[in-house]
Amino acid sequence: MVVLPVWELGLIILIPMSVAYLSRGPLEKRLVDPVPAIKRSVAQFRMELGIFFVSGLVMALILFFVYHFPLFESGVKLVLGIFTIGLFAALDLSLARERMIIKAALAGEASFETPRELSPLTRKFSLAATLILLLITAIIMLVIFRDVQWLAEQDLSVVSIDALGRSVLIEIIFVMGFLLLMVINLVFSYARNLRILFDNETKVLENVSQGDLTQRVPVVTSDEIGVIAGHTNAMISALREGVRMREGLLIAKEVQQHFLPARPPELPGLDVAGLSRFSDETGGDFYDFIDCEADSCGQVAIAVGDVSGHGIGAALLMAAGRAVIRQGAATPGSPAKNISVANMHLARDVGDSGRFMTLFFMTISPVEKKIVWVNAGHQPPLVYDPLAEEFSDLKGEDIPLGVEESWQYHEYYMDMPVPGQIILIGTDGAWEAHNPAGEMFGAKRIRQLIRDNADRSAQEILTAIADAVHEFADSTTQEDDVTLVVIKGVER
């Protein structure tokens, strides 16, 4: 059997590896750098493993063609050994490449989107661990097999067997020690990458928990860690949008609160009070006290409206509806005509959205002691006469605003309340409030509250009803906006 000197075997290994080393730079520029950053570590691994495998094949072919070593014996052993070293080197270099990508990402050169393709971490780890164990087992078995053959060829004696056994043991320990060091190096290298990734994820999440939404997590891997980073960024974006919407809603709430009257009108013979409580930051309910533009008019209009739904959409429609109603109410003309015109404009704005507004609108003329009212599909106001202890409703046959552009509204008449009489105008949020058991507040409780507080001021009656509704709902979320206006007849 031909035995090569160590230096000559070293040259056979060194020359292909030197050529492979010199080719790494051009190969990286062609095979790794053009690849998206999230896939570069995988491309680096494939390139490095390919270089070592090709180098091992070249070494085996040199041994076969130049020195006539058996290709499927010595050649396979050499390729297996170089491939094993290449596997460890490729994994280590791909992890190093991943660290470079992480550092570049932290410096600002990063993608923040969730990976489109998932490469499960468990699958990659299982494949790498299985391949390493198989290669280590194969190498150790080949070493043991070769040593057994070598021992079989020796002239064994009691004196020599101890030295030969020690030589075989040292060789096996050396091979196992080398492989163990390679595995430990990989473990530490991989743990270093995981620590960097988890530390950055944790830091960003800690900032989020403290209200800082300015940072995001770079997505540098296509495994579960990358997916978590991508979803974290999506969450942060959603939180940013939520904060932006919240700030917008707070501004809208502030603007909408300014829509509500600062104080009730001072009308001879009447005590008036109004209140609105929204279920969201903004609401679709409103009430308004509108003075006539003409100085000698002497009339005041009271409007209570309820837009379908609630939230920002209802608030926008409420603002539009309130504007056209105020414009009509402040100009000469009958309430029915003014509401018909307001409906025409609102219907054009609403279009086919399905939104609409119920409205109760009345004009009060203290001089004529007359009230003219229009009920556009609204919750009928209650009129309470304490002397007769009777309730009546201010009903109507008209439809809500915004449904049909050409609808002509009708007006009704009543005398101004005499002292003690009470008119309650409200939205259905008070009548239809539910407690935790699902029971509805209902008109019966509203009427009893009016009876029990009939001798009190309009503001006190209003507060008693609103507080009772809130207490009835208890811990449940307010389902709808609650708007109430109380008009009470008093001595002049």
Secondary structure, 3 states (H helix, E strand, C coil): CCCCCHHHHHHHHHHHHHHHHHHHHHHHHHHHCCCCHHHHHHHHHHHHHHHHHHHHHHHHHHHHHCCCCCHHHHHHHHHHHHHHHHHHHHHHHHHHHHHHHHHHHHCCCCECCCCCCCCCHHHHHHHHHHHHHHHHHHHHHHHHHHHHHHHHHCCCCCCHHHHHHHHHHHHHHHHHHHHHHHHHHHHHHHHHHHHHHHHHHHHHHHHHHCCCCCCCCCECCCCHHHHHHHHHHHHHHHHHHHHHHHHHHHHHHHHHHHHCCCCCCCECCEEEEEEEECCCCCCCEEEEEEECCCCCCCCEEEEEEEECCCCHHHHHHHHHHHHHHHHHHCCCCCHHHHHHHHHHHHHHHHCCCCCCEEEEEEEEECCCCEEEEEEECCCCCEEEECCCCEEEECCCCECCECCCCCCCCCCEEEECCCCCCEEEEECHHHHCCECCCCCECHHHHHHHHHHHCCCCCHHHHHHHHHHHHHHHHCCCCCCCCEEEEEEEECCC
